[in-house]
Amino acid sequence: MTDKSLSREWFLSDTAILLYLALLKVLIHLPVVEAYGYFRDELYYIACSDHLAWGYVDQPPFSLFVLAGTRFLLGESFLAIRIVPVLAGAAVVVLTGLMARQLGGGRLAQVLAALAALTAPVILGNAGRYFSMNAFDLFFWALGSYIAIIILKGGTQKLWLLFGVVAGLGMMNKYSMAFLVIGLLAGILLTSQRKQLISRWFWIGGVVGVLILLPHLLWQISNGVPTREFMANATGLKNIRMSPADFFLGQIGMEGVGNLVVWMSGLAFFLFTQSGKSFRPFGIAYIVIFAIFVLQSGKAYYLSPVYPVLFAGGACGIEMLVSITAFRWLKPVVFALVAVSAVVFAPYAIPVLPVESFVKYQELTGIKPSQEERSRVGVLPQYYADMFGWPEMVDTVARVYRGLSARDQERCMIYVRNYGQAGAIDFFGKRAGLPGATCTHNSYWFWKPRPWNGEVCVIFGSSNDTSECLADLRQFFEEVQFAAVTHSAYAMPYESGVPIFVCRGAKITLEQLWSRDRHFI
């Protein structure tokens, strides 16, 4: 066979098709990479990457080191900040197809599995819509699952060492990687795969994972384990407690209605088929992880990294079924369901519509994503609302700041109430000549600002009630003057209509303020 024919054959191979689907995922994101704006958490991540450490109140450091590197190399444009998550999402598409191949699937199974990963709303959105640890979380879960599949089907035990590396890096990115480890361990203990436990490589891999995570664990210990307080507050005060039924319905919304038949088939493939017997730990892992998140009042999207392996198993099961003459009709039906669902739910995953059109689309379809936090939402789902209002908010603060005398500007502290406001001030405020934000929320609490003599402060109200804020601030300042109010039609309600004050003559020191207002949630 000639080199030319070999080349042509490769471009039509199963691997090439998976790469084409990954490229499609990248191309889907590029036209909308700037749409709607920077996300609240994205602005916070940027601030965290300016304060590199082995840990933060609300996350491990891996994604922040990545962001610091990309900002250094590529700058701070939308594309520069978001290209790595886009590529991580594309890698998840490929890995999902490769998992189907390792499970015994042919071209049909590989393409269906990769297509399900490509079109799942939560994967399409989190893996590329903005920078966050979630894109890397999806990648590490998919890579870890792929390695585990190879081991469970009889691959070399030395691969547990590689699994340990992936698990360690995954936990250095987001703690949820530990749930994959816990789920698989439960599945291994409850099946014939418990033979894995006698391999020294299994335990060496575990030690390697812990060693990779060790710098972060030491940071937590040396700083009083702030993440413990953060998680307790988030569970008790922030997240909505969902029933198992509501949590399950949340999974359908996150993964797409059309993909329901694929991942449910995957659960059946792992739990009940002879072909899936060696991989049964994945089916048990899903049940265990599902139960943990329900009991811990987890958000529905927390479970999303487990679905690529279920897509792979489900695609294999469907491929086996459609090979039977009586079920051949199922093949076009499944692909049609996935395709139609992808089109219907795409505006909920990525901002393909102008915001006014999206609001009308929501009204037309009657589909509204479930609320996962106790904060009141506006006309947009929270994950879109948190992209609006930040530049306008900073412009409002800049007008107030420029209204101060030059002497006051030199001594002024800008005090805000949450990391979204602080991240926006730090990012957009540079070009407006604003000083850095002062904030006691989450990791900002560790970044105590320069000394402040208490003469003047531009401060955000703690609520949208101006009178209530005035009464509160007069306890701590000799003079309190209302200066402006934030406004955004599409932002979260608690970020629009926030009063801004100029306060003078502090009755409280910065140290007292720091102790009083600290909040990890």
HELIX and SHEET records of a PDB file:
HELIX    1   1 ASP A    3  PHE A   11  1                                   9    
HELIX    2   2 ASP A   14  HIS A   29  1                                  16    
HELIX    3   3 LEU A   30  VAL A   32  5                                   3    
HELIX    4   4 ARG A   40  SER A   49  1                                  10    
HELIX    5   5 PHE A   62  LEU A   74  1                                  13    
HELIX    6   6 PHE A   78  GLN A  102  1                                  25    
HELIX    7   7 ARG A  107  THR A  119  1                                  13    
HELIX    8   8 PRO A  121  ASN A  126  1                                   6    
HELIX    9   9 MET A  133  LEU A  152  1                                  20    
HELIX   10  10 LEU A  159  ASN A  173  1                                  15    
HELIX   11  11 MET A  177  LEU A  189  1                                  13    
HELIX   12  12 SER A  192  ILE A  198  5                                   7    
HELIX   13  13 ARG A  200  SER A  222  1                                  23    
HELIX   14  14 PRO A  226  ASN A  233  1                                   8    
HELIX   15  15 ALA A  234  LYS A  238  3                                   5    
HELIX   16  16 PRO A  244  GLU A  255  1                                  12    
HELIX   17  17 LEU A  260  PHE A  272  1                                  13    
HELIX   18  18 LYS A  277  PHE A  279  5                                   3    
HELIX   19  19 ARG A  280  LEU A  295  1                                  16    
HELIX   20  20 ALA A  300  VAL A  306  5                                   7    
HELIX   21  21 TYR A  307  VAL A  322  1                                  16    
HELIX   22  22 THR A  325  PHE A  327  5                                   3    
HELIX   23  23 LEU A  330  ALA A  349  1                                  20    
HELIX   24  24 VAL A  355  THR A  365  1                                  11    
HELIX   25  25 GLN A  382  ALA A  385  1                                   4    
HELIX   26  26 TRP A  390  ARG A  402  1                                  13    
HELIX   27  27 ALA A  406  ARG A  411  1                                   6    
HELIX   28  28 TYR A  419  ALA A  432  1                                  14    
HELIX   29  29 ASN A  442  PHE A  446  5                                   5    
HELIX   30  30 THR A  466  LEU A  473  1                                   8    
HELIX   31  31 PRO A  493  GLU A  495  5                                   3    
HELIX   32  32 LEU A  510  ASP A  517  1                                   8    
SHEET    1   A 5 ALA A 437  THR A 438  0                                        
SHEET    2   A 5 MET A 413  TYR A 415  1                                        
SHEET    3   A 5 VAL A 456  PHE A 460  1                                        
SHEET    4   A 5 PRO A 499  ALA A 506 -1                                        
SHEET    5   A 5 PHE A 477  VAL A 485 -1                                        
END                                                                             
